[in-house]
Amino acid sequence: MRVLLYLAVLVLALIIVPAILRSWRAQPVARTPQRDELVKDPVCQTYILLSRSVTADVGGVVTHFCSRECAARFARGERSA
């Protein structure tokens, strides 16, 4: 009788444990959202979200602008409005 009990426990362990492990692996990893920061446009002095800014490489430094117009004005030498 003990042999049947041990065999039943072994079979259940072989079925249940892999199912539990699969369900743990299937759960998506919770990612923390990245916070968007504000950057200042050097031409019009407005603050904009970094993710929405227009970027330009100016002398090896990445500069952020609120629009393409401000980036063009910066390239022409018009620093502030």
Buried (B, 14 or more C-beta within 10 A) or exposed (E): EEEEEEEEEEEEEEEEEEEEEEEEEEEEEEEEEEEEEEBBBBBBEBEBEEEEBBEBEEEEEEBBBBBEEBBBBBEEEEEEE
